[in-house]
């Protein structure tokens, strides 16, 4: 049997699912492996106001900016998202 690492599971999920949501304690090391596995995707941080405001004003426009996918971090800053 082949042992699957978190990285191989993330890659498998990416092929099967349009969205992957990782939930864990804050500051527990979620972002680093995700950025490593999906290094071709844009990284979007919702900590600053620019992305939050753009998403609030035009959510579909915001998402269409990342038509190939994106890593969205600190999403809790935009509860409606």
C-alpha positions as CSV (number, residue, x, y, z in Angstrom):
1,X,0.0,0.0,0.0
2,X,1.2,3.5,-0.9
3,X,1.4,5.9,2.0
4,X,-0.2,9.2,1.2
5,X,1.4,12.4,2.5
6,X,-0.7,15.5,3.1
7,X,0.9,16.9,-0.1
8,X,-0.2,14.0,-2.2
9,X,-3.7,14.2,-0.7
10,X,-3.9,17.9,-1.6
11,X,-2.9,17.1,-5.2
12,X,-5.5,14.3,-5.4
13,X,-8.2,16.6,-4.0
14,X,-7.3,19.3,-6.5
15,X,-8.0,17.0,-9.4
16,X,-11.3,15.9,-7.9
17,X,-12.7,19.1,-6.3
18,X,-13.2,22.7,-7.4
19,X,-12.6,24.0,-3.9
20,X,-10.4,22.7,-1.0
21,X,-10.9,24.2,2.4
22,X,-8.3,23.6,5.1
23,X,-9.4,24.2,8.7
24,X,-7.1,24.1,11.7
25,X,-6.0,26.3,14.5
26,X,-4.5,29.7,13.7
27,X,-0.8,29.7,13.1
28,X,-0.7,25.9,12.8
29,X,1.2,25.7,9.5
30,X,-1.5,25.4,6.8
31,X,-0.3,28.1,4.4
32,X,3.3,26.9,3.8
33,X,2.5,23.4,2.5
34,X,-0.4,24.7,0.4
35,X,1.8,27.3,-1.2
36,X,4.4,24.7,-1.9
37,X,2.0,22.1,-3.4
38,X,0.2,24.7,-5.5
39,X,3.1,27.0,-6.4
40,X,1.6,27.9,-9.7
41,X,-1.6,29.4,-8.2
42,X,-1.9,33.0,-7.2
43,X,-1.8,33.7,-3.4
44,X,-4.6,36.0,-2.2
45,X,-4.4,37.4,1.3
46,X,-7.6,38.8,2.8
47,X,-5.8,40.6,5.6
48,X,-5.5,43.9,3.7
49,X,-8.4,46.0,2.6
50,X,-7.9,45.9,-1.1
51,X,-9.0,42.3,-1.7
52,X,-11.7,42.5,0.9
53,X,-13.3,45.6,-0.6
54,X,-13.0,44.2,-4.2
55,X,-14.7,41.0,-3.1
56,X,-17.5,42.8,-1.3
57,X,-18.2,45.1,-4.2
58,X,-18.0,42.6,-7.0
59,X,-17.6,39.0,-5.8
60,X,-17.9,37.5,-9.3
61,X,-15.4,39.9,-10.7
62,X,-13.1,39.1,-7.9
63,X,-13.3,35.3,-8.5
64,X,-13.0,35.7,-12.3
65,X,-9.6,37.3,-11.7
66,X,-8.4,33.9,-10.6
67,X,-9.9,31.7,-13.3
68,X,-7.1,29.2,-13.0
69,X,-7.5,28.9,-9.3
70,X,-6.0,30.7,-6.3
71,X,-4.9,30.1,-2.7
72,X,-7.1,32.3,-0.6
73,X,-5.8,33.0,2.9
74,X,-7.4,34.7,5.9
75,X,-10.8,34.2,4.5
76,X,-12.4,34.8,7.9
77,X,-11.8,38.5,7.3
78,X,-14.7,38.3,4.7
79,X,-17.5,36.3,6.4
80,X,-19.8,36.6,3.4
81,X,-17.3,35.0,1.1
